[in-house]
Amino acid sequence: ESYLPKRIMTVYIVTYDLVGEPDGEHDYQSLYDAFDKLKSHRVLYSVWLVSTQMTVKGLHDHLYAKMDKNDRIWVCRQRPDEFRYHAMKGTNDWLKNNPPS
């Protein structure tokens, strides 16, 4: 509705350790699909930037639901002008199009 205040997009850093199940059975495709659906950007192998209106808890819970229970995940807000990087191709453009607020 146009009369409702628009929520600001927030950029989060998501990093994780995919430990897997003890029996070696795990499928992380649903996690990778979730990052794709959120139009996230992979910065390093286990680090992503996500721009969303979700809260930090909401994003954590959304992604953790697609992981094994013994995996680890860290989600924190990226603040403007408080980052330096030498990351994967496309990171500069992604940040330019999704500036932290």
Secondary structure, DSSP 8 states (H G I E B T S, - for coil): -TTS-----EEEEEEEE----TTS----HHHHHHHHHTT-EEEETTEEEEEESS-HHHHHHHHHTTS-TT-EEEEEE--TT------STTHHHHHHHS---
